[in-house]
Amino acid sequence: MLSGIIVWGGVGLLLDRWWGTSFVALIGVLLGLTVAIYLVVVKYGAVPPAEGARGTGSSQAGRRRPTRTQKGQR
């Protein structure tokens, strides 16, 4: 994650010196941070929903999902 910030910040710094500006390095750092966070979310996925927030237990067709019991599936 840190390498993306450093690389894109460095690219922005080089462009700042070449173009004579002073804002492209900040854009490069923000771009590196954004891409790094995106790659972490893609690799590890989003946080799974809480156990209590599952819904009603119905499938899309309106039929109830089979439930698990101690003896197996109903």
GROMACS elastic network, one bead per residue, 0.5 to 0.9 nm:
[ bonds ]
;  ai    aj funct       b0    kb
    1     4     6  0.56422   500
    1     5     6  0.69288   500
    1    32     6  0.83047   500
    1    33     6  0.73660   500
    1    35     6  0.86452   500
    1    36     6  0.50488   500
    1    37     6  0.72919   500
    1    39     6  0.85747   500
    1    40     6  0.79736   500
    2     5     6  0.52972   500
    2     6     6  0.62770   500
    2     7     6  0.86659   500
    2    32     6  0.85068   500
    2    33     6  0.80235   500
    2    36     6  0.78650   500
    3     6     6  0.50178   500
    3     7     6  0.59235   500
    3     8     6  0.84385   500
    3    32     6  0.82709   500
    3    36     6  0.85588   500
    4     7     6  0.51851   500
    4     8     6  0.59871   500
    4     9     6  0.80711   500
    4    29     6  0.82001   500
    4    31     6  0.84888   500
    4    33     6  0.66900   500
    4    35     6  0.73919   500
    4    36     6  0.60658   500
    5     8     6  0.55065   500
    5     9     6  0.57005   500
    5    10     6  0.82686   500
    5    28     6  0.75463   500
    5    29     6  0.51664   500
    5    30     6  0.74426   500
    5    31     6  0.75899   500
    5    33     6  0.53905   500
    5    34     6  0.87478   500
    5    35     6  0.87343   500
    5    36     6  0.75993   500
    6     9     6  0.51006   500
    6    10     6  0.59031   500
    6    11     6  0.85726   500
    6    28     6  0.88102   500
    6    29     6  0.71643   500
    6    32     6  0.74765   500
    7    10     6  0.50771   500
    7    11     6  0.62515   500
    7    12     6  0.86446   500
    7    28     6  0.83037   500
    7    29     6  0.82963   500
    7    32     6  0.73442   500
    8    12     6  0.61131   500
    8    13     6  0.84925   500
    8    25     6  0.79454   500
    8    27     6  0.85234   500
    8    29     6  0.57652   500
    8    30     6  0.83433   500
    8    31     6  0.68598   500
    8    32     6  0.52261   500
    8    33     6  0.86976   500
    9    13     6  0.60863   500
    9    14     6  0.86458   500
    9    24     6  0.83971   500
    9    25     6  0.52796   500
    9    26     6  0.68998   500
    9    27     6  0.76519   500
    9    30     6  0.79784   500
    9    31     6  0.82342   500
    9    32     6  0.70092   500
   10    14     6  0.61584   500
   10    15     6  0.85442   500
   10    25     6  0.70573   500
   10    28     6  0.74615   500
   10    29     6  0.81475   500
   11    14     6  0.51578   500
   11    15     6  0.62111   500
   11    16     6  0.85480   500
   11    24     6  0.86461   500
   11    25     6  0.72670   500
   11    28     6  0.66963   500
   12    15     6  0.50581   500
   12    16     6  0.60377   500
   12    17     6  0.87015   500
   12    23     6  0.82040   500
   12    26     6  0.71245   500
   12    27     6  0.69038   500
   12    29     6  0.74983   500
   13    17     6  0.63354   500
   13    18     6  0.86322   500
   13    22     6  0.82901   500
   13    23     6  0.87253   500
   13    24     6  0.67279   500
   13    26     6  0.83211   500
   13    28     6  0.78680   500
   14    17     6  0.52243   500
   14    18     6  0.61676   500
   14    19     6  0.85724   500
   14    24     6  0.88427   500
   14    25     6  0.79179   500
   15    19     6  0.58542   500
   15    20     6  0.79584   500
   15    21     6  0.79422   500
   15    24     6  0.67654   500
   15    25     6  0.76088   500
   16    19     6  0.53367   500
   16    20     6  0.54445   500
   16    22     6  0.56761   500
   16    23     6  0.70697   500
   16    24     6  0.56923   500
   16    25     6  0.64646   500
   17    20     6  0.51243   500
   17    21     6  0.67908   500
   17    22     6  0.80849   500
   18    21     6  0.80312   500
   19    22     6  0.89072   500
   21    24     6  0.69502   500
   22    25     6  0.70047   500
   22    26     6  0.82458   500
   23    26     6  0.54940   500
   23    27     6  0.66320   500
   23    28     6  0.89007   500
   24    28     6  0.61155   500
   24    29     6  0.86608   500
   25    29     6  0.62240   500
   25    30     6  0.86466   500
   26    29     6  0.51168   500
   26    30     6  0.62084   500
   26    31     6  0.85033   500
   27    30     6  0.51362   500
   27    31     6  0.60064   500
   27    32     6  0.85314   500
   28    31     6  0.50208   500
   28    32     6  0.60699   500
   28    33     6  0.85565   500
   29    32     6  0.50944   500
   29    33     6  0.61489   500
   29    34     6  0.85857   500
   30    33     6  0.50662   500
   30    34     6  0.60747   500
   30    35     6  0.85952   500
   31    34     6  0.51239   500
   31    35     6  0.61563   500
   31    36     6  0.84890   500
   32    35     6  0.52813   500
   32    36     6  0.60381   500
   32    37     6  0.86363   500
   33    36     6  0.51126   500
   33    37     6  0.61968   500
   33    38     6  0.85692   500
   34    37     6  0.53083   500
   34    38     6  0.61721   500
   34    39     6  0.86933   500
   35    38     6  0.50113   500
   35    39     6  0.61462   500
   35    40     6  0.86652   500
   36    39     6  0.52019   500
   36    40     6  0.63048   500
   36    41     6  0.87544   500
   37    40     6  0.51463   500
   37    41     6  0.62726   500
   37    42     6  0.86573   500
   38    41     6  0.51971   500
   38    42     6  0.61777   500
   38    43     6  0.86243   500
   39    42     6  0.50396   500
   39    43     6  0.60309   500
   39    44     6  0.85259   500
   40    43     6  0.51760   500
   40    44     6  0.60053   500
   40    45     6  0.76832   500
   41    44     6  0.54340   500
   41    46     6  0.60880   500
   42    45     6  0.53365   500
   42    46     6  0.78858   500
   44    47     6  0.88060   500
   45    48     6  0.84546   500
   46    49     6  0.89810   500
   47    50     6  0.88919   500
   48    51     6  0.88114   500
   49    52     6  0.83611   500
   49    53     6  0.66068   500
   49    54     6  0.76211   500
   50    53     6  0.54809   500
   50    54     6  0.74805   500
   51    54     6  0.62434   500
   52    55     6  0.79539   500
   54    57     6  0.72832   500
   55    58     6  0.78819   500
   56    59     6  0.88375   500
   56    64     6  0.89457   500
   57    63     6  0.89437   500
   57    64     6  0.63048   500
   57    65     6  0.63077   500
   58    61     6  0.78036   500
   58    62     6  0.56804   500
   58    63     6  0.57919   500
   58    65     6  0.59567   500
   59    62     6  0.54168   500
   59    63     6  0.56657   500
   59    64     6  0.60881   500
   59    65     6  0.62294   500
   60    63     6  0.75048   500
   61    64     6  0.87260   500
   64    67     6  0.85950   500
   66    73     6  0.67348   500
   66    74     6  0.60038   500
   67    72     6  0.86552   500
   67    73     6  0.60756   500
   67    74     6  0.60692   500
   68    71     6  0.79801   500
   68    72     6  0.57163   500
   68    74     6  0.65144   500
   69    72     6  0.51381   500
   69    73     6  0.59772   500
   69    74     6  0.70867   500
   70    73     6  0.82869   500
   71    74     6  0.85939   500
